[in-house]
Amino acid sequence: MTATSPPPADPPAVGGPPPEPMDLEAFRRNGHAAIDWIADHLATLEDRPVWSGVEPGEVRAGLPAHAPRDPEPFEDWLADLDEVVVPGLTQWQHPGWMAYFPANSSPASILGELVAAGMGVQGMLWSTSPAVTEVESTVLDWMVEELGLPASWRVDTGPGGGVIQSSASDATHTALVVARHRATQAGAAAEDCVAYASNQAHSSIEKGARVAGIGHVRLVEVDDAFALRQAALAAAVAADLEAGRTPVFVCSAVGTTGTTAVDPVRAIAEIARRHGMWHHVDAAYAGTAMLCGELRHHQDGLDLVDSYVTNAHKWLWTNFDCSLFWVADRGPLVDTLSIVPPYLRNAASESGAVVDYRDWHVPLGRRFRALKLWWVLRSFGVDGLRGRIRDHLDWAHDLADRLDADARFRVIAPTPFGLVSVCHADPGRNDDFLATVTAARDLGLAASEVDGQRFLRISIGATWTRREHVEQVWELLDRAA
């Protein structure tokens, strides 16, 4: 049967009840089989190529043309994982995965996700599952302490608070909406509002401004380390004020996507305060590395900012999605997003004694995402997480130093965290060099470009990566050069 053939006609009605859900004993048996499959998959990652070798449409061709009409045995489900799905996967958990920032997982996180799915609760309000809210607020308060964030960002004792969003882009979009709302409530026209970020900032700034209805985005020039220039920001703001526009939002990046550049947070905060702008810090990748106190100078000035985001699902061994978003003052956030129809009213909410996280982001519905992060913290311990991050930092810095000392290569940006940015020193050989190393199947490497310079991004931080895999990268670069 082909994908374009018509669906089969509905069969004639038959007597008897429809099938029940999988009975719990079968669920128990199949669940054990699924966990065994996952464990075997993780244990054999290194035996697989990082990049999928399928052609467009090949996975679809392995699927039936129409949905199943009758129940199928669970053994067939698992068989199709091996035969149809896995060949079409890029192996993000492979120890040689260094192409993009990590999208890490870990056994503890997988189990937390499984248990949360098994509970199947909805945490949109405190009253709809108090544990979902209170575990989340507690874990986010722990992370304030462990990441060296301002103590006033704890929801239990301060005016601020943290919430788990689905992605850093969603968190940034939320901050932009709050900034726009605050400005328009004060009389500004949305089409005259302006948001600012460096020209190395994540694309979510421009997309979020569009979503929020902010009229203008200014991408500000950067210095030789690809960090936003304070003087250029001040000049852009002054020009917009002179033209009658309203500066409402500025983003500082702590670890840009391209090169992990670090903007001067405190200097930007002073400009933001002077002009009443909402100041958001995008530390999506690097923020979790602030578990290591020796790195916190990169985010000096957080006491002056309005919001901050980092992704536990990048470098904290927690499955996507788990983006940690804090605000210094939750009042403007809740004022912007709180709409209370009659069906959501309840005594606990109206008492003011609880947090209703549905007022802290765009979606109403909420999964129990904090459970997997809590279990990761319990599995590794915070000191264990710090140790793993420090290993990755050491390996990245060692590789960067090795490349920098070799005349065949040029490291094009600083390496403050776990990303090494390098190109061939001979411009005439760079394209061939990049093509060769990114074609490797046992390592996941990717090329990028900044200011017209194409280069290789080597992102060290996957769950199962060991020093020997970084050595494999060096050997590949050495051969390709």
N, C-alpha and C positions, 0 to 999 in steps of 0.2 A: 504493500500500500504506500503510495507516495504522499508527500506533504500537501500536494495540491488536489488530491482526490477528495470527493465529497464525503462528509461524515456518514457513518452508517445510519440507517433509519432507526427511529426509536422502536425497540422491541414491543410486542404486545404486552399489556399489563398482565402480571402474574400475581397470584395470591401470596399471602405471607408478609411478615414485617420486613422492612429494609435491614441491611446489615447493621449490627451494633459497632461501636468503636472497638478497637483492639482490646481484648480482655486483658486484665491486669497480669495474669500469669504469662500470657504471650508477650506482653509489654516487658515484663521482667526478663524473660529469656532473650527477647530481641534487643533489649537495652544492653545486656551483657555482650551480645554479639557486636553491637554498634561500638561500644567502648573498646572491645578488642580490635575492631577495624581501625579506629582512630589511633590506638596505641601502636599498631603495626605500621600504619601510615607514617606516624611521626618517627618511628624507629628506623624507617627505610628512606627518609627524605634524601639523604646524601646519595642514594643509589639512582636518583632520578635527575633528569636535566632540570635546570631552573626554569627555562623558558619552554612553554608549550610549543610543540611542533605541528599542531593541526593546521589545516587549511580553512579558510572561511567556509562556513556551512557544514563542516565535517561533524561537529558535535550534533547539530540538528539532524543530520542524516542518520545518526545512530539512535534517534528517538522515534517512537511511533508517530504516525501521522495524526492520530487522534487520541484523546484521553481514554484511559481504561474504563470499560463498562462494568467490569466485575473485579472483586478484590484479587490482588496478586500476592504470592508468597514473599515474605520478608527477605528470604535468601536471594530472590531476584533483584530486590532493591539494592542490596549490597553488591551483587555482581555487576549491576549497571554503574555503580560508582567506579569500580575497577576498569570496566571496559569502555565506558562512555565519558564519564566525568573527569577522572584523574588525568587522562591524556590531554584534556583541554584546559588544564590548570597551569597558571604560572605559580610556581612554588614559593610563595612569600615567606614561608616558615623555613625554607632551606637554609642551612648554615652559610651557604655562599651567596645569600641574597644581600646585595649592597647597592641595588640600582636606585631605589627611592628611599625615603625615610622608612624605617621599619613599620610594619603593621603587625606588631607582635601578639603572640598568644602564649599560653603556658598551660600545663595540665590543671593547675588550680583554677585558673580563669575559665577553662572549658567546663570544669565541673560546676563552677558557680553559675555559668550561663545555663547549663543543663537543669540545675535545681530551680533556678528562677523561672525557666520555661515550664518546669513541672508544676510549680506553684500556680502559674497562670493568673497572677493578680494584676490589678490595675491601680497604679499609685497616683492618680491625677489629683486627689485630695488627701489630706491627712486622714480623713475619716474613712476613705475607701480602702485603706490598708496602712494603719499607723506605722507598722514596722518598716515599710518601704521608705517613708519619709524620714523616720528617725535614724535608721541605719545610714541613709545617705547623708543627712546633715552631720552626723557624728564623724563619718569617714572623711567628709570634706573639711571639717574642723581639724581633724588630725593632720590632714595634708597642709593646712595653713602653717602649722608648727613645723612639720618636717621639711617643707620647701622654703622656710624662712620668709613667709609672706607676712604682711602686717597683721598683728593680733586682732585688730578691729574688724578684720574680715571674717572672724568666726561668727556664725549665726547664733551661738548660744550666749555670747557675752557682748557682741558688738553690733553696730548698725548695719554691717555688711552681711555677707554670707555666700556660700557656694552651692552650686547645683550642677548636676551632670547633664550635659547637652549631647546631642548625637555626634556633632563634629565641631571643630574649631570654626569652620565657615558659619555654622548655625549660631555659634556664640558671637561671632563678629557681626553677623546680620542683626542679631538681637541688640547689641550695643549701638549699632547705627540707628535702629528704630527708636531706641530710647533717646538718643541724641537729637534726632529729628523731632520727636514728640515734644521734648523739653523746649526746643527752640521755637516751634510753631505755637506752643502754648503761651510763650512770651511775646508772640506777635510777629515772628519772622515768617516769610513765605517759603514753603518747601523748595520751590524752584530757585530761590536765591541762596539756599543753604549750601555750604561747602564742606567737604571732607578731605583730609590730607593724609598722605602716607608717602613713604619713599618709593622711588621707581623700581625698587626690588621687592616691594610688599606683595603679599599673596593676592591672587586674583579675586579672592573673596571680598576684598575691600570694594572694588569696583562693582562686583555683582551685588553685594549687600547694599551699597548706596542706591543702586537701581531698584532693588526690592523695597527699600525704605522711602523711595521717592525724593531722595536728596538730589538737588539740581546739578551739582558740580563735584568733580573729583580732581584733586591736584596731586600728581605724582612727582614728588620733590627729588631734586638731584642728590647724588650721594658722593662720598669721598672715595679715596683710593682703596679703602677697605670695604666699600659698598654699603656703608652706613649713612643714614640720612644726615645731611648738613643742616645744623641748627640755623645758620644765617640764611640759608636758602628757604627754610620753612618760614622764618620771620618775614622775609621779603614777600613770599607768596601770600601770607596772611595780610600783610599791609596792602598789597595790590588789590586783594579782594575787598577789603574794607573801603578802600578808595573808590572802588567801582560800585559800592552800595550793596555788596553781598554779605552774607552772615556766616562766618566760620563756626562750625558746630561740632566737629569731630576730628580727632587726629589719632593715628595708630602708630605706636612704636613697635618694632619687631625685635624680639630677642631670639635670633636665629632665623634668618630669612630662608625661604625654600631653596633659592638658587645656590647660595654660598654660605649659609648660616651667619650672615653679617648681623651685627648687634648695633641697634640704634642707641643714641645717648638718651636714655629714658628720663633722667632728671632734667636735662636741658630742655627736652621737648615738653616736659610737664610744666616748666616755668612759663613757656609760651602759652600752653593750653590754659593754665590758671589765669594768665593775664587777660585772655580773651574769652573766658567762660566756655571753652570747648570741652566736650566729653573726651577723655583720654583713655584709650583702650590699648592694652599691651597684648600682642600676639606672640606667645611663647609656645606655640602648638607643638613644635618638635623639642626645643631645648628646655622648656620649663621643668620637666620631670628631672632633668640633670641637676636642678637646684637642690635635690637631696644632698648633694655634695657642697658643703659650705664654702669650699674654696672657689666655687664658680659664681657665687651670688653677687659679686661685684658687677657682673654683667647686667644685673637688673636693679642697680642702685636707683632709687627714686620712686619705688613702688608706693611709698607713703603718700605720694601726690597724685596717683592715678585713680581712675574711676572703675575700670574693669580689667580683667586679666583672664587669659585662657591658656591651658596646656592640655595635651592629649595623653591620657594614660594608655590609650591604645597605640601609641607609637613606641615609647621607650620605657614603659613600665609593665610590660608583660601581661597586659590585660586586653582581651579580645575587643575588637571594634564592635559596638561603638561605646566610647567612654571618654568624653571630652569634659574636662573640669573647668568650670567658669565661675569666677568670683566677682562680686561687686563690692566697692568700698561702702556704699550706702544702698540698701535694697529698696528704699523708698521710691526713687524715680523708676526703677525697673517694674515694681509692682503697680505703681500708678499708671504706667504706660500699657501694661498687658492685662490688667485685671478687668474682666467683664464677667458679671455674676448673674446668669439667668436663674430663674426660680429652681430649676432641677438640680442646681449645684449648691444651693443654700443649705446650711446645716449648723447646728449649735456650736460645734467645735471651731469652725471657721469664723463664725460671728463673734466668738469669745475673744479673738485676737491672740490666743495662747498657742496657736500652732502655725506651722508653715504649710502653705498650699503651693506646691511647686508648679502647678499648672499656670500660676501667675508669673513664673520666672522664665518662660520661653514661649515660643509660638504654639507648639502642639498642646492639645488638652491631654491626650493619653500618655501614659508613662509606664515603661517596663521597670523591673527591679534591677537596674543596672549596677547599683552600688554593691550588690552581693558579690559579684565576681571580683571587684576591686578589693573588697574586704578580705576575700579568700586569698587573693594574691599577696596582700600584706601579711596575712597569717602564714602563708606557705614559705615565703622568702625571709620574712622579717625585714624591717626597714634597713638595718645594717647590711643584710645580704643584698638588697637592691642597690645600695650605695656601692658595695664592692663590685657588683657586676658592671655598673655604669663606669666606675673608675677603670676597670679592665678595658672596656671599650675605648675610653678616652686615651689610655696609655697606648693601645694598639694603633689608634688613629694618629696620635702625635708621633709615634715612632715611624709609621709609614710616611707621614708628611716630611719628617726630617730626612728620611732616607731618600725620598724623591727630590727634596730641595738640594741635597748635597750632590746629586747626579746631574751632570751637565746636559744629559739628554732630555730632561724634563723641566717643566716650569710649573710650580705651584702658584695658582693665580689669585688665591685668597687666603686669609688666615684660617687656621683650624682651631677655633675655640672649643669645639665640641667633638662630635664623632664623624664629621664629614670632611673628606679630603678632596680638594678641587684642583685638578692637574691637567695639563696639556703637554704635547710634545714641544720641545724647545725650538724645533725647526718648523716654522709655519707651513712649509711645503710638504711636510710629512704628516702633519697633524690629522688630516682627514683619514688617511689610510690607517694611522695608529688607532684612531677612535673606532673605525669600522672593524678592525681586527679584534680589539678587546671587547667590544659590545656584542660580537658574534659568538663569544664563548658560551657553551651550553651548561658547563658545570659551575659557572659563576654568573651572578646577575649584576651586570654593570650597565650604566646608562650615560649617554652624553647629554649635555645641555649647552646653553649659550648665554653669555652676558656681555653687553657692549660690543657685540659682533665677534666675540672670541668664543669658539666652540671648545668645550673642555669635558673631561670625564668627572662624574660625581661618584665617589666611593664612600658609601654611607655604612659605617660599621656600628651595629647595634642589634642585630637579630638575636632571637632567643637562644639558638643553638650554635651560634658562631663561636669558634675558638681561635686562638692565635694562629694555629696552623692554616686556617682559611685565609687570614690576612696575608700570610706568607705565600699562599697560592696566588693571591692578587699580585704581589710583587713579582713573582716568577712570570706571570702572564705579561705584565707591563714590560719587564726586562726583555722577554722574547720579542714582543711587538715593536719595541723601540729600535 
